[in-house]
């Protein structure tokens, strides 16, 4: 690879793609606390002259959660289309006051531009929150896009993950930047678990994450997928914490994730800047995440949904949790007697792509 090639990662900061990538980071990854220069440091790290462009692109795609270069390019192109629509909309707003004839036509053009921009921004915001197969579907299937309609009422499993004793962990960190690195990498790993189990990553909360598994996306086995994800998240935390001992002055042992799960009817909020759910299950999933480190607690409706889906290979254990201003509440722990396998794939994977 030539030293002055635009594809040389050492020169990537001078590439126009840097600006395009920066826009993506700013619009979709605020909760991941990713710094643009940190990306290029990681992207360029350990790259030598013998490494080919394909390997470099794979590193780039993995950093952003894309499994192939084509998907990443689609993401960049969508960002370009959004910026171009914003430019046209600004110009149209300026020009409309100058129009003296056929003003109704100009107003309609303005409305059409705004509608197209809003739709593309919604897609742009959904992409990092769903798995790779779903991203591909979202680019080319209008029926699949319709599943994410704003204000849609749906049945969903809500998962709230809280890092227990996170404040103490922060105070025991050797440097603030080391704790930031620890939390950022942990958030990335936990979000990957959610996505790989057909969940939707909602947000990083500062000391945990919020996710949901709506049946229209996660399938009829949404509750089981959520439980599997919770189990994997506990394992990921323990591995990541043990691998990060050098970040802390004191390595306290009794830390971990408290995970709360609830189930019920929620309302999907899909705005230009957000993809989340609101409803009672969100409230009680968060309250159940006050569980002890290493523990996953289910609220009553979530336990009932488990029994609706399966009674095989599970053990239900009654527990309790103290909820502020409410008192002691019944909760449940679920143990898998055997591994869960052969879960039915979500229906949307089998829906034939269609353009309206």
Secondary structure, 3 states (H helix, E strand, C coil): CCCCCCCCHHHHHHCCHHHHHHHHHHHHCHHHCCCHHHHHHHHHCCCCCCCCHHHHHHHHHHHHCCCCHHHHHHHHHHHHHHHHHHHHHHHHHHHHCCCCCCHHHHHHHHHHHHHHHHHHHHHHHHHCCCCHHHHHHHHHCHHHHHCCCCCCEEEEEEEEEEEECHHHHHHCECCHHHHHHHHHHHHHHHHHHHHHCCCEEEEECCCEEEEEEEHHHHCCCHHHHHHHHHHHHHHHHHHHHHHCHHHECCCCCCCEEEEEEEEEEEEEEECCCCEEEECHHHHHHHHHCCCCCCEEEECHHHHHHHHHHCCCCEEEEEEEEEECCCEEEEEEEEEECCCCCCCCCCHHHHCCCCCC
